[in-house]
Amino acid sequence: MTAEKLPTDIRTGVLRDEELLVKARGVTKRFGGLVAVNNVDFDIPRGSIVSLIGPNGAGKTTFFNMITGYYTPTAGEISLDRKTIAGMRRGRIRSLKPHEVTALGIGRTFQNIRLFGTMSSLDNVLVGLHVHLRSHFWDAILRTPSVYREEAAAREQARQLLDLVGLLDRQETWARNLPYGDQRRLEIARALATRPKLLLLDEPTAGMNAGETRDMTDFIRRLRAELGLTVLLIEHDMRVVMGISDRVTVLDYGEVIAEGSPAEVRANPKVIEAYLGRGAADQAAPPAAGASPAQSSSEA
Amino acid sequence: MSGIDDPRIIEAARREAPRSGVLGWLANILDAITGIPGKWRESFRRGPVRTVALTVLLGLGVAYPILALYVLAPFSRNVFPLPLAGDTDLVFMLIFATMAIGLNVVIGFAGLLDLGYVAFYALGAYTAAFLASPHWSGLSFVLLSDVPPGFPGIHIAFWFILPLAAIVAAFWGALLGAPTLRLRGDYLAIVTLGFGEIVPVIFKNLVGVNFELGPIKLVDANLTGGPLGINPIDPPNLFGIKFGAVGGVAPVYLAMVIVFVSLLIARNLEHSRMGRAWAAIREDETAAEMMGVNTVRTKLLAFALGASFAGLAGSLQASYQGATTSDFFQFSTSILVVIMIILGGIGNIYGALVGALALVYVDKVLLAWIGQRMQGFGRSIDNDAIAHLNPASFNFLIFGIVLVAMMRFRPEGLIPNRQRTAELHEAPPDQAIGSAAVLGEAAIASEAQAEAIAEEVASEQGSASQPDAPPRDPDGAGP
């Protein structure tokens, strides 16, 4: 599925409610006196690849953690597929628990890889399938036929997922013994096992060389095309962000400072200022030179 | 993406487990039993020495109580350098083995440090005491027990009490766990420590109770027998065979069956969806939660299931001994079981079994035997100090030394768990290498990016867009 085939042009951002997979309104998170995320409105159209960028400490990961239920927002509302993840209920803001959010259809990877190191690749993916398995502990104790069937089916599906990310021949290897790039891919396989509607990728190409980064970018595109996933990306590598995203949102000091297509965001003086400082923004202000500083910003 | 309900997957799964329903389950069990010779051959092909040794050991273990009685006892003094364990010692070795297997579910599988495990042992024992003794003398209720009808007290057959004790212990485990399992690490250990102290104290003090609430009125009621405990408790009984303290080898085999079933249950749990979730929680609780594991419920389950094994052990202990008192359930018992699984190898059910058998043997048999020898030796050389030395009273000193030595030379235990061994021996250097590799790659990545910047700058010489102000994000590439 490409962006052109979507009902509304997701690049312009004028969308009807049912076209939104994630809708966040007025989301704020305060840690004591620190406002990490301030009154953010954020939409993720169905079937799109959306990137969240911003300098370190801008509140990207905090926002991620609110979508996944790890933090409860101080104010605001977040919903997935019109089901509430966080919002006002009985007098205060409440949030679903992370495992409930996972069951609702959000899978994620971590900035610093968090695999289950001394479990095999296959078992790592099977943990991702946990939420879709029904067997109870008494089934496990008695080893009933239904457990055999469910486990066999789960293993079969886990192998398919490992095949998808190209790790089928490493299924018995402990996660921590895999090379770095494979670990990143295993994390994605584990996230896919939760059968997400929305896949959150937290810096999927961090620490990768140019070739690996290209492979990962192609892979993310393939995920959308083949599995119909919606992807939210946090990424510092601007070539990845600009190359893959339908829409980019820029956070700085917890606030949205720009939103739009990659080209629009790239030309936005506020973005250049956030990344490179005021001087650079002033210099970049002439339209002809606007594009490149933002592009090279993270590398500085 | 194809789901678990995909027909192809279901078909593939059906080939692996062809049957369904109760009959299918029985057929699976039959398959498992008839498959044992095949599995044995396979194992023999891989490691003949190990397989034969283990088989012989298992056979000797099962035959030991009878061998000891009829064959070994007359010669033991001359043939064996070590003393033989008697029937009572064997029963206690096996009771503690059940507990060690259960505590291994809590500590080894789920990684929850439970220092009050004795509480569930006590709950199991008192369940048996309440339901199979003349304690409630005002009542008379006999259920499939060999006690004559009309006899005072509740008398339910041990075979009902056994699962009931497991359920009671699991219930209290869940009740204790519910508010405390949100705590992590040390805090949980402290709360369980408290519970382990509270339960025996309650059993000790619920005597002479005066209480009134609506229709319930207790005047000087003796609820738990107080410091004297409850006795006599009916021994287990099957077709006239009594499995009590005077039952000879029969109770040893009963305990063996209970240990065997415990091993099976623990093994099945380890290799199930729940076992995987426990391992994931132990590895990284946050990641597990993010992957859809309900961590609170999963930990609660580990806690309650672990407690149920202690319930089994407790009911067996009370029924076997025919008496129970609160003094029997002390903090030291909790610690002893923890030492057993550390010694045997945390996370390995066979390690727990071996650790328990070894430790109770040393505690109950070996130290007493050494004491006798030393007394004899002391008297023969007329040395009062040696003659009155009792090594059995130094048991915890000895266990402490063994534990320290173990931590120094083989921290993973006698029969280690692969994961634990890896964590204990490789974790720091491996992590260091891992993070160094990440940093290295990050450095390479940022070098590549630096080159890219250089190129861009070169291509835009005219526009003078090179920034002067330092960026706020110096380490853009790495986490």
Interface residues (C-beta under 8 A of the other chain):
Chain A: P55 N56 T68 Y70 K97 P98 H99 T102 A103 R108 F110 Q111 N112 R114 L115 F116 G117 T118 M119 D123 L126 V127 G128 L129 H130 V131 H132 L133 S135 F137 D139 A140 I141 L142 R143 T144 P145 S146 V147 Y148 R149 E150 E151 A152 A153 A154 E156 Q157 Q160 W174 R176 Y180 R190 A191 L192 A193 T194 R195 E203 A206 G207 M208 N209 A210 L227 H236 D237 R239 A274 Y275 L276 G277 R278 G279 A280 Q283 A284 P286 A288 A289 S292 P293 Q295 S296 S297 S298 E299 A300
Chain B: M1 S2 G3 I4 D6 I9 I10 A12 A13 R14 E16 A17 R19 S20 G21 G24 W25 N28 I29 I265 N268 L269 S272 R273 M274 G275 R276 A277 A279 A280 E283 D284 T286 A287 A288 E289 M290 M291 G292 V293 N294 T295 L301 L305 R418 Q419 A422 E423 D430 G434 A437 V438 E441 A442 I444 A445 S446 A448 Q449 A450 A452 I453 E456 E460 S463 A464 S465 P467 D468 A469 P470 P471 R472 D473 D475 G476 A477 G478 P479
